Amino acid sequence: MVSGKLKSLGYDLLQLFFPRLCEGCSQSLMRQEKVLCIGCTSELPLTNYHDQTHNDSTLRFAGRLPFERATSLAYFTAEGLLQHLLHQLKYKDKQEIGNYLGEQLGYGLRGTEWIMTVDAIVPVPLHPQKQAARGYNQAKLIAEGMGEVLSIPVVDSVLYRRLHTESQTKKSRTERIDNMKDVFAVRKPEMLNNKHVLLVDDVLTTGATLEACALTLSAIQGAKTSFATVGIAMD
């Protein structure tokens, strides 16, 4: 009892001097809340794609390459809550947001049958130069949050980015695909032999980056790929 009271007092003192605030509304978070308060969490525009064989995420890859499944956690729109969260993650060093979003994606996938066939989670890699500048790979943070919830290992030592590319933001679909040619490569491919790999990234737009990753992994013996992103960009 005394120990519990001391912990409560310690938390209250931390909140007084180093308040934990909701990334959505800037209100103080309750002890059990992470990143978003319950109210803002309920405002995330969830897709509910996870158990759907055909959804907008799968359509972005359909007919372009063989794959097992594709899903996204929430809709990504300009000035929306998810856009704000990912901006804070990528450019404001809010690394805890990556783990939080990965956990939410993991919780959503945990009830599906197909996720039980996944052997490894592979985050889309950054070029070493870009990762050094940012200090971390946001896709890896998301993957780690998912791995913790799903008890699936995160493997980030096989797929790597060997070329530094221009930003994809203002490119057309065709330009994005051309920009990603021969960008990725593999090392120690035997680690993913005959494995079902879940490729993870932050936002699905045209799918050019994930497609390039999957095509690179297709050279590995028996490897199958699925895709999962936190957001799916909407026009």
C-alpha positions in Angstrom: 0.0 0.0 0.0 2.8 2.4 1.0 4.8 1.5 -2.1 1.7 2.2 -4.3 1.2 5.6 -2.7 4.9 6.5 -3.2 4.7 5.5 -6.9 1.6 7.7 -7.2 3.3 10.6 -5.5 6.3 10.2 -7.8 4.2 10.2 -10.9 2.3 13.3 -9.7 5.6 15.1 -9.1 6.9 14.1 -12.6 3.7 15.4 -14.1 4.1 18.7 -12.3 7.6 19.3 -13.5 7.7 17.3 -16.7 4.1 17.0 -17.8 3.1 14.3 -20.3 0.7 16.0 -22.8 -1.5 14.5 -25.4 -0.1 15.0 -28.9 -3.6 15.7 -30.2 -5.1 18.2 -27.7 -2.2 19.1 -25.4 -4.1 18.1 -22.3 -2.4 16.1 -19.5 -2.3 12.4 -20.1 -3.6 9.9 -17.5 -1.1 7.4 -16.2 -2.3 4.6 -18.4 -2.4 6.8 -21.6 0.5 7.0 -24.1 0.9 9.8 -26.7 -2.8 10.3 -27.2 -5.6 10.7 -24.6 -8.6 8.4 -24.9 -10.6 11.1 -26.7 -8.0 11.8 -29.3 -7.4 8.1 -29.8 -11.0 7.7 -30.7 -10.6 10.4 -33.4 -8.0 8.5 -35.3 -9.6 7.7 -38.7 -9.2 3.9 -38.6 -9.5 2.0 -41.8 -10.6 -1.4 -40.4 -8.7 -3.0 -43.3 -6.9 -5.7 -41.4 -9.2 -8.6 -42.0 -10.3 -7.5 -45.5 -8.7 -9.3 -48.4 -9.6 -6.5 -50.8 -9.1 -2.9 -49.5 -7.6 0.3 -50.7 -4.1 -0.8 -49.6 -4.2 -4.0 -51.6 -5.5 -2.1 -54.6 -2.4 0.0 -54.7 -0.3 -3.1 -55.3 -2.8 -5.2 -57.3 -1.3 -6.4 -60.6 2.1 -5.0 -59.9 3.8 -7.8 -58.0 2.9 -11.0 -56.1 2.1 -10.4 -52.4 0.0 -12.0 -49.7 -1.8 -9.1 -47.8 -1.7 -5.4 -47.4 -3.2 -3.2 -44.8 -3.1 0.3 -43.2 -4.1 1.5 -39.7 -5.6 4.9 -40.5 -6.4 7.4 -43.2 -3.7 10.0 -43.8 -5.0 13.4 -44.8 -3.5 16.9 -45.0 -3.7 18.6 -41.6 -5.3 15.5 -40.0 -4.3 14.0 -36.7 -2.2 11.2 -38.2 -0.3 13.7 -40.4 0.5 15.7 -37.2 1.7 12.6 -35.4 3.9 11.4 -38.2 5.4 14.9 -38.6 6.3 15.0 -34.9 7.8 11.5 -35.3 9.9 12.2 -38.3 11.0 15.8 -37.8 10.6 16.6 -34.0 12.4 13.6 -32.5 9.2 12.3 -30.9 10.3 8.7 -31.2 7.8 7.4 -28.7 5.1 8.2 -31.3 6.6 5.5 -33.6 6.4 2.8 -31.0 2.9 3.9 -30.0 1.6 3.8 -33.6 3.3 0.4 -34.1 1.5 -0.9 -31.0 -1.8 0.3 -32.3 -1.2 -1.4 -35.7 -0.2 -4.5 -33.8 -3.3 -4.6 -31.7 -5.4 -4.2 -34.8 -3.7 -7.1 -36.5 -3.5 -9.4 -33.5 -7.0 -10.7 -34.1 -6.5 -11.7 -37.7 -5.6 -15.2 -38.9 -3.1 -14.2 -41.5 -0.8 -12.4 -39.2 -0.1 -15.7 -37.5 1.7 -16.8 -40.7 4.1 -13.9 -40.6 7.7 -14.9 -39.6 9.5 -11.6 -39.6 8.7 -7.9 -39.6 11.0 -5.9 -41.8 11.0 -2.1 -41.7 11.7 -0.1 -44.9 15.3 1.0 -44.4 16.6 4.6 -44.6 19.9 5.4 -46.4 22.7 5.5 -43.7 23.2 9.2 -44.5 19.6 10.1 -43.9 19.4 7.9 -40.8 22.5 9.5 -39.3 21.0 13.0 -39.9 17.6 12.0 -38.3 19.2 9.8 -35.6 16.7 6.9 -36.1 14.5 5.1 -38.7 10.9 5.9 -38.0 9.8 2.7 -39.8 11.9 0.6 -37.5 10.3 2.3 -34.4 6.9 1.4 -35.8 8.1 -2.2 -36.5 9.4 -2.6 -33.0 6.1 -1.5 -31.5 4.3 -4.0 -33.7 6.8 -6.8 -32.8 6.3 -6.2 -29.1 2.5 -6.6 -29.4 2.6 -9.5 -31.9 5.7 -11.4 -30.6 7.2 -11.4 -34.1 10.9 -10.7 -34.5 11.9 -7.5 -36.2 14.7 -8.1 -38.8 16.4 -5.0 -40.0 19.8 -6.5 -41.0 18.8 -8.1 -44.4 17.2 -5.4 -46.5 19.2 -2.2 -46.9 19.1 1.0 -49.0 22.2 1.2 -51.1 21.3 4.4 -53.0 20.3 7.8 -51.6 17.3 9.1 -53.5 15.5 12.4 -53.9 12.3 13.0 -51.9 9.3 11.3 -53.3 6.8 13.9 -52.0 6.2 15.9 -55.2 6.7 13.1 -57.7 4.1 11.3 -59.8 3.5 7.6 -59.5 5.7 6.9 -62.5 8.4 9.2 -61.3 8.3 7.5 -57.8 8.7 4.0 -59.4 11.6 5.2 -61.6 13.2 6.9 -58.5 13.2 3.6 -56.6 14.9 1.4 -59.2 17.8 -0.5 -57.8 17.7 1.4 -54.6 17.5 -1.6 -52.2 19.7 -4.7 -51.8 19.9 -7.7 -49.5 22.7 -9.2 -47.3 22.5 -12.5 -45.4 19.4 -13.6 -47.5 19.4 -17.0 -45.8 17.9 -15.3 -42.7 14.6 -14.9 -44.6 14.7 -18.1 -46.7 11.1 -19.5 -46.9 9.8 -16.8 -44.6 6.6 -14.7 -44.8 7.9 -11.2 -44.4 5.7 -8.2 -43.3 7.2 -5.0 -44.8 6.4 -2.0 -42.7 6.5 1.8 -43.5 4.9 4.9 -42.2 2.6 6.0 -45.0 1.3 4.3 -48.2 1.0 6.7 -51.1 1.6 5.1 -54.5 3.4 2.1 -52.9 6.5 2.6 -55.0 8.9 2.3 -52.1 7.3 -0.8 -50.6 7.1 -2.4 -54.1 10.8 -1.8 -54.6 11.5 -3.5 -51.3 9.3 -6.5 -52.1 10.8 -7.0 -55.5 14.3 -7.0 -53.9 13.2 -9.5 -51.3 11.6 -11.7 -54.0 15.2 -12.8 -54.9 15.3 -14.6 -51.6 14.5 -18.3 -51.8 10.8 -19.0 -50.9 10.2 -15.5 -49.4 6.7 -14.1 -49.4 5.7 -10.5 -48.6 2.9 -8.6 -47.1 2.6 -4.9 -46.4 1.5 -2.9 -43.4 1.6 0.9 -42.9 0.4 3.3 -40.3 -1.3 5.5 -42.8 -2.8 5.4 -46.3 -2.7 8.7 -48.1 -6.1 9.9 -49.4 -6.6 12.4 -52.2 
